[in-house]
């Protein structure tokens, strides 16, 4: 009795285990095996897989099909795998299922495009030639030919004569402008699915995209282009041979109150001015550090579409399909900023020195293409508006101070150049001439920040300067460290450049 019950239970479980899968479930099963095999081909750097990447190959697992297809449409190569392959592997264990699908992928990825070449139905290859060509291509890529003997018949001379079975189906001939056939419609659906990083489970056309390495190449080209632009800027100023027009600007500064050697016409300002050789070495090091932070770079992004790199962590995670690590280029950063530096008598010493050093840093970044803007030097009797980038000798000549600040007059005269841009105004806020109306900045859509930096000021005295500056500017920064200030200004410049 117990034996009969046990036997019946076994039969019941057998019948449950062998229940008929729906078409959607078959597609999901085949798709899962295809994904596993392509994942392993990518992991092992299989040359047939890499060649498929270069050909922009998209694999489709399709319902209602009975044979393999391989054809080109637009810029993509398409591989169509019939969902009915499940019937061939249903009775196999997992090991043999995997290898059956892997053998099929190695064959179809190595195979040439197979299609009708004209309206008469002539084929570009016979099916036997498709197998033979696939074996040759596999040997050329991996050094090992495919085992195609089970698929072909040879004549008495060993030449391929015919195919034993019709495993492939050719793509039907279609003229330009004709109504798309089923293959073309499926290819279009697959391409759209690939754009969104995969298709929904259970869809009639499940897809696996073989992402082209062109994406990464284009990102590298973009990065190289930005590097070339920076190099072009640097090359322009590397020799520092000064033009007649640039020398004229230097001479004009030497005749003004802004000249660092205003009380000594023969001053060797490269050794005794503000921007001495020692200071320039330190500033150039800072410029290099800042420029590196502004450069574009290739970031990493995880995705389900194959690429040249794999995430070992996600490969081991059965719940994650995003096992591939691709590059996502992050554009370089750019600062659009005008610098206004007042040169009144009260700015003498460390404040004007820090102003000139700030101009030097921004000008060197402008020489590399990271900054756009101008420098406005102000004083009660005169002002100078200079566009960046400019020759280093022009900046080295700066550093003199005069009488009062002259900010109001200078910004009124140059409001057209300042309007709708970001501005840093370097001043001590001790304005004794015409007061600045804080509404001036908002009225002309100038995102302005008042800045004062002086290493000689004690930390406890900084709030007093902030109170003074707040009369003229809605936003202020007061520091007693130039290094800290320049980084703060760069951060604000980047943030403001996205708003104005």
Secondary structure, DSSP 4 states (H G I P E B T S, - for coil): -HHHHHHHHHHHHHHHHTPPPPHHHHHHHHHHHHHHHHHHHHHTT-HHHHHHHHTTEEEEEETT--SBEEEEETTEEEEEEETTHHHHHTTS-HHHHHHHHHHHHHHHHHSPP-BB-STT--BSS-HHHHHHHHHHHHHHHHS-----TTTEEE-TTS-EEEESS--B-PBPP--TTSPP-HHHHHHHHHHHHHHTTS--TT-SEEEEE---THHHHHHHHHHHHHHHHHHHHHHHHHS-PPPHHHHHHHHHHHTSTTBTTTT-TT--HHHHSSS-HHHHHHHHHHHHHHHHHHS-EEEEEEESS--SEE-HHHHS-TT----EEEEEEEPPP-EEEEEEEE--GGGTTHHHHHHHHHHHHHHHHHHTTSEEEEEEEE-SS-EEEEEES--HHHHHTB----SS--HHHHHHHTHHHHTTSEEEEE--S---SSPP-THHHHHTT-EEEEEEE-TTS-GGGHHHHHHHHTTT-SSEEEES-HHHHHHHHHHHHHHHHTT-
